[in-house]
């Protein structure tokens, strides 16, 4: 798990317009400008942390692919040469990345 969802992340996700500040593991519910918003319970926050972590972990393949894809400039060059030469270099390169990092 490369990224751990914090209590602050969960609180902001649950109450995106709330005045929340502080450190990731010790967020503080602001007393001003929350216009009737109710602070989420610890159980709600923990459930949201689990939901957000599950969502983050499920997209690991996307982050892995992003690191392996050739740059856009290189991809455009591949596409140009494929068009001129009748080759499939670009398709092959992209498929190799997708094959090495499949969707779950």
Secondary structure, DSSP 8 states (H G I E B T S, - for coil): ------HHHHHHHH-TTS-EEEETTEEEE-SSS-TT-----HHHHHHHHHHHHHHHHHTHHHHHHHHHS--HHHHHHHHHHHHHHT--HHHHHHHHHHHHT---
